[in-house]
Amino acid sequence: MQSIRLTLIIMAVISVAITDIFLKKTAANGNLWQAIKSPWMLGAILLYLNQIFFFTYVFVRGWELSLVGSLQTVLYALIVLGAGIFLLNEHLTRLQLVGVLLAIGGAVLINLK
């Protein structure tokens, strides 16, 4: 049962990360009205609904918010950073990279027992 919950959390995080990538794509032309009419926006809305369903199920099954929130933060950061670097050609400075590593390390340490 624990592996099902973990899988749902991972799927929810992937959904929200991909949604944010879709929103970045919709905003690329700089026009709000065009962004709203973009097919990427429909994909973003559907993925947000997907993410809401997954997280609601996990919370209904009794997982703690602190555990889910920390896990979500780490996974989301890794996915979005990878997408920004590899798909959108964004760059991190060394200082930003150190900050990301410290934040991920902090999220991991918060959940150690």
C-alpha positions as CSV (number, residue, x, y, z in Angstrom):
1,M,0.0,0.0,0.0
2,Q,2.9,2.3,0.8
3,S,4.3,1.9,-2.7
4,I,0.9,2.8,-4.3
5,R,0.9,6.0,-2.3
6,L,4.5,6.8,-3.2
7,T,3.7,6.1,-6.9
8,L,0.6,8.5,-6.7
9,I,2.8,11.2,-5.1
10,I,5.4,10.8,-7.9
11,M,2.6,11.0,-10.5
12,A,1.1,14.1,-8.9
13,V,4.5,15.8,-8.8
14,I,5.2,14.9,-12.4
15,S,1.8,16.2,-13.4
16,V,2.4,19.6,-11.7
17,A,5.9,19.9,-13.1
18,I,4.7,19.2,-16.6
19,T,1.9,21.6,-16.1
20,D,4.4,24.4,-15.2
21,I,6.4,23.5,-18.3
22,F,3.1,23.8,-20.4
23,L,2.4,27.2,-18.7
24,K,5.9,28.4,-19.6
25,K,5.2,27.3,-23.2
26,T,1.9,29.2,-23.2
27,A,3.5,32.4,-21.9
28,A,6.3,32.3,-24.6
29,N,4.5,34.7,-26.9
30,G,4.0,37.3,-24.2
31,N,0.3,37.7,-24.9
32,L,-2.1,36.7,-22.1
33,W,-5.1,36.2,-24.4
34,Q,-3.1,34.0,-26.7
35,A,-1.8,32.0,-23.8
36,I,-5.3,31.4,-22.5
37,K,-6.4,30.1,-25.9
38,S,-3.3,27.9,-26.4
39,P,-3.7,24.1,-26.4
40,W,-0.9,24.0,-23.9
41,M,-3.3,25.8,-21.4
42,L,-5.9,23.0,-21.8
43,G,-3.1,20.4,-21.1
44,A,-2.1,22.4,-18.0
45,I,-5.6,22.5,-16.6
46,L,-6.1,18.8,-17.1
47,L,-2.8,18.0,-15.4
48,Y,-3.6,20.3,-12.5
49,L,-6.9,18.4,-12.0
50,N,-4.9,15.1,-12.2
51,Q,-2.5,16.4,-9.5
52,I,-5.4,17.4,-7.3
53,F,-7.0,14.0,-7.5
54,F,-3.7,12.2,-6.7
55,F,-2.9,14.4,-3.7
56,T,-6.5,14.2,-2.4
57,Y,-6.4,10.4,-2.5
58,V,-3.0,10.2,-0.7
59,F,-4.3,12.5,2.1
60,V,-7.6,10.6,2.4
61,R,-5.5,7.5,2.9
62,G,-3.7,9.1,5.9
63,W,-0.3,10.3,4.8
64,E,1.1,13.3,6.7
65,L,1.2,16.6,5.0
66,S,4.8,17.2,6.2
67,L,6.0,14.0,4.5
68,V,4.1,14.5,1.3
69,G,5.0,18.2,1.1
70,S,8.7,17.6,1.6
71,L,8.7,14.7,-0.9
72,Q,6.8,16.9,-3.4
73,T,9.3,19.7,-3.0
74,V,12.3,17.6,-3.7
75,L,10.8,15.8,-6.7
76,Y,9.4,18.9,-8.1
77,A,12.7,20.8,-7.9
78,L,14.5,18.0,-9.6
79,I,12.0,17.6,-12.5
80,V,11.6,21.4,-13.1
81,L,15.3,22.1,-12.9
82,G,16.0,19.3,-15.4
83,A,13.3,20.5,-17.7
84,G,14.5,24.1,-17.5
85,I,18.1,23.1,-18.3
86,F,17.4,20.3,-20.9
87,L,14.2,21.4,-22.6
88,L,14.2,25.2,-22.2
89,N,17.9,25.9,-22.4
90,E,18.0,27.7,-19.1
91,H,21.2,28.0,-17.1
92,L,22.0,27.9,-13.4
93,T,24.9,29.8,-11.9
94,R,27.2,27.9,-9.5
95,L,25.6,29.9,-6.6
96,Q,22.1,28.9,-7.7
97,L,23.2,25.3,-8.0
98,V,24.6,25.3,-4.4
99,G,21.3,26.8,-3.3
100,V,19.3,24.1,-5.0
101,L,21.5,21.4,-3.4
102,L,21.2,22.9,0.0
103,A,17.4,23.2,-0.3
104,I,17.1,19.6,-1.4
105,G,19.4,18.5,1.4
106,G,17.3,20.5,3.9
107,A,14.1,18.8,2.7
108,V,15.6,15.4,3.1
109,L,17.0,16.2,6.6
110,I,13.6,17.4,7.8
111,N,12.1,14.0,7.1
112,L,14.8,11.9,8.8
113,K,13.7,10.2,12.0
